[in-house]
Amino acid sequence: MKRVLKLGFAVLAAVVFGRATCGKSKPAGVTPVQKVKFTDHVRYHNMGIAWDGDYYYTVNGGNTDYSDLNLYDESGSLEDSYDFGTDGRAILYSPDEEQLYLKEYGTDLSWVDLDFEEAGLEHEDVFRGDQSHVAMSPDGEKLYELYEGTVYVYDAITGDEETSFELPSYNTTGERGYANAIAASGKFLFVWAPDSDTDILVYGIDGKYVTKFTLPRSGFGFSLSWANGMLWIAEDADGDSDGADGTWYGYALEGLE
């Protein structure tokens, strides 16, 4: 069952088609242990993943006319798919609001209800980078954006900037996704290490360096996400308008508390 929901500046209409605590520094020794793996068929690129306590939601991007939001159960079985007229960069979930948020190409944040019947503009022109893949704290209170080596922290409800800090090192080279993606747990921030598609730098939520570790496989730059207590990356579909298969991997981070 594929449904179509077009996103825009104003309140967005749903069109349905009938087809289917700062973190204290920790010693090195983080071990990523794969817990979940599933295939995600999308048009163009696998951009982000979120978890609402029952389901995973993935969003793709790369073309405004072909953007999917796929819904999976906890085991990674496809439950539903929705066709969005947006170019996704990240998908986020707020447990207090009980709704999804989309960061598209551009500087806006949109909301989407879990029934996929309504959507709208949450914050207009709140972010600095068109390409940034932003993160939301697991409690839904903060938004984190990495832009040109600086992390900007926003109040998720008001969109107001609360603080910012520079990271001492991050990936500024290679494809732009590696320099624009950030993931956030309750205690830590995660970004790609310089010149790498496997190494991850860990910082406290105050920006203080914690450690570095290596993932067992390469990931697509934009896909770096935190969902269901795990760090996620995708092997990118790199498809076209006909779609292709990407693969999501969820890792528990043993040794990081």
Buried (B, 14 or more C-beta within 10 A) or exposed (E): EBBBBBBBEEEBEBEBEEEEEEBEEBEEEBEBEEEBEBEBBBBBBBBBBBBBEEBBBBBBBBBBEBBBBBBBEEEBEBEBBBBBBBBBBBBBBBEEBEBBBBBBBBBBBBBBBBEBEBBBBBBEEBBBBBBBBBBBBBEBBBBBBBBEEBBBBBEBBEBEBEEBBEBEEBBBEBEBBBBBBBBBBEBBBBBBBBEBBBBBBBBBBEBBEBBBBEBEBEBBBBBBBBBBEBBBBBBBBEBEEEBBEBBBBBBBBEBBE
